[in-house]
Amino acid sequence: MSSVVPLDPQVNPGFLKLDLYCRGLRLHESCTVEDDGGRPVLRARAGLGSGLELVLDPGLYVNVPAVEAFAQESPYELRRTPDGRYDLYRDGEPCTRVRLSPRPDWYDALTSTGKPMRRIGTLQGTYLGVYPAGVCHFWVQSERRLARENCRFCSVGLNLGVDEEHGKSVDEVLEVVHAARRESGITYVDFNTGHYDGSEFLEVLEPYVRRVKEETGLLVGVQTPPFAHEPDYARLRALGVNRVSFCFEVFDPEVFRALCPGKARVYGLQGYLQAVSTCTALAPRKRFTLDPWVVNGELIAGLEAPESSIAAIDWLTERGAIPTVCVFRPLAGTQLEDRAPPATADMVPVFAALWDRCMEHRLPIGVAPNILVSLVMLPEECRWLVQDENVLRRHRAQSRRLAAMRAIFRPAFRAGLRLRRRPTRAS
C-alpha cells in the first residue's frame, strides 16, 4: 500500500499549507477573527509576512497572505459558520475546516513601561519572535549610505513603529518571554537582528540571550548577519544559543546582488556561506544532544529558479546545515509588491527535495518540542509533498531514528524546564 499522499488540498495538509502560501485567501464578510479569539493580522517581525495565522489539521501552523493584492484573486475563501467555527472554501466548494491560531491574553497586556506586549514580541506559530533592536540600517539613508540598500522583498522598515516598537530593553523583552512561557507554553525564543553600521552583532544579541537562558532555560535562536570576527561564533555557542541562522535568501549570485544590494556590498554571498560553514564546524561530533546547536541557511523560494533553490538546499545539507525555506510573498509597500508569487507546482519539487536531503544527511529535524512555525514549511512537514514511494521507503530507518530522538529529547527538555524557577531580581 502506497504511503504517498496525493497533492489534493482536501486530503494533504502539507500541500494545502504550500498552496495557501502561494495563493493566499480571501476573508468572507462573516469572519470576525479577533472577536473569535484569533490573532490580528500584523506584519511579521522578520519583514517577510503579514498574514492571518491559522492551524490546519493535524496541527500545521500557517501564516496565510490575506491583505496583499494577489490574495484577493485566490480561489480560497475563509468563512465563519453560525456556531463560530471556520471553514476554508476552494472555488466556492468546501475544502476543509481550520482553526484560528489562538490570540494569547498577554498580547493585550502592558509591560511595566506601558508598552503593549505584542509590540515587543509576537507568536509565529508556537514560538516567540523578537526583533530586539532598531530598524536594519540598510533601510536608513545617511552620510555613508546616500540611498537605501534594503532587500527588495523585505518590509521590516515598514514594520517598526507601526506593528513593532523601535527599541526594546532587555527587561521589557524578558517580561514578554516570561508571559509567553507562562500563558502560551513556548519552548523557543528567536531573536532577529538586521544590519547595523559599525556594530558588533554579538554585542547587540548577548544581553538578551544571556538573560533568557539564565532565567528560563528555553531554547534560543538568533538570526544574524555574518560576524566580522569568526571566534565570536564560538562565544555565541558558549552563551547557550541553540540555533544560529543566516539569511542569504537566494543562491544565484546575480539574483542575490540585484535583490539584496546592501548584503551584497557589505558581506557578499560568500560571506554568508562562510558563516554557515564556520558554524556547522562548531557542532558536537555526536549530533544528538540535549544542548542542541543547529545551523540554518534561510532561503526564499520563488525569487530564483527552483533548480537554484534546490542547489542551495544541497549545499547546506551537505555541510550539516538545515535549510529554512519560505515562499516569496509580494508584500504591500515593498519594491517587489507587483511581482507575482510563485506557482505552487513549481514549489513542490523544492520542498520535497528539502525533506529528502535532510533525511539523506540524517539532520535532526522535528526533534525539539512545540516549535511549529507559521512562516515556513518545516522540513518534517515537507514529507507530505514527496510523491515518490521509493524516496519514502529509502528514509524509513531515518524516520524511526528521529522518532526515537524525539522520545528522548522532549520529555528530558520539559523536565529541565519544570526544575527551573524565575530568580528574584533586585529592583
C-alpha positions, 0 to 999 in steps of 0.5 A: 500500500502506497504511503504517498499522499496525493497533492489534493488540498482536501486530503494533504495538509502539507500541500494545502499549507504550500498552496495557501502560501502561494495563493493566499485567501480571501476573508468572507464578510462573516469572519470576525477573527479577533472577536473569535479569539484569533490573532490580528493580522500584523506584519511579521517581525522578520519583514517577510509576512503579514498574514492571518495565522491559522492551524490546519489539521493535524496541527500545521501552523500557517501564516496565510497572505490575506491583505496583499493584492494577489490574495484577493484573486485566490480561489480560497475563501475563509468563512465563519459558520453560525456556531463560530467555527471556520471553514476554508472554501476552494472555488466556492466548494468546501475544502476543509475546516481550520482553526484560528491560531489562538490570540494569547491574553498577554498580547493585550497586556502592558509591560511595566513601561506601558508598552503593549506586549505584542509590540515587543514580541509576537507568536509565529506559530508556537514560538516567540519572535523578537526583533530586539533592536532598531530598524536594519540600517540598510533601510536608513539613508545617511552620510555613508549610505546616500540611498537605501540598500534594503532587500527588495522583498523585505518590509521590516522598515515598514514594520517598526513603529507601526506593528513593532516598537523601535527599541526594546530593553532587555527587561521589557523583552524578558517580561514578554518571554516570561508571559509567553512561557507562562500563558502560551507554553513556548519552548523557543525564543528567536531573536532577529537582528538586521544590519547595523553600521559599525556594530558588533552583532554579538554585542547587540544579541548577548544581553538578551540571550544571556538573560533568557537562558539564565532565567528560563532555560528555553531554547534560543535562536538568533538570526544574524548577519555574518560576524566580522570576527569568526571566534565570536561564533564560538562565544555565541555557542558558549552563551547557550544559543541553540540555533544560529541562522543566516539569511542569504535568501537566494543562491544565484549570485546575480539574483542575490546582488540585484535583490539584496544590494546592501548584503551584497556590498557589505558581506557578499554571498560568500560571506554568508556561506562562510558563516554557515560553514564556520558554524556547522564546524562548531557542532558536537561530533555526536549530533544528538544532544540535549544542548542542541546547536543547529545551523540554518541557511534561510532561503526564499523560494520563488525569487530564483529558479527552483533548480537554484533553490534546490542547489542551495538546499544541497549545499547546506545539507551537505555541510550539516546545515538545515535549510529554512525555506519560505515562499516569496510573498509580494508584500504591500509597500515593498519594491517587489509588491507587483511581482507575482508569487510563485506557482505552487507546482513549481514549489513542490519539487523544492520542498520535497527535495528539502525533506529528502536531503535532510533525511539523506544527511540524517539532520535532526529535524522535528526533534525539539518540542512545540516549535511549529512555525507559521512562516515556513514549511518545516522540513518534517512537514515537507514529507507530505509533498514527496510523491515518490514511494521509493524516496519514502521507503529509502528514509524509513530507518531515518524516520524511526531514528528521529522518532526515537530522538524525539522520545528522548529529547522532549520529555528530558527538555520539559523536565529541565524546564519544570526544575527551573524557577524565575530568580528574584531580581533586585529592583 
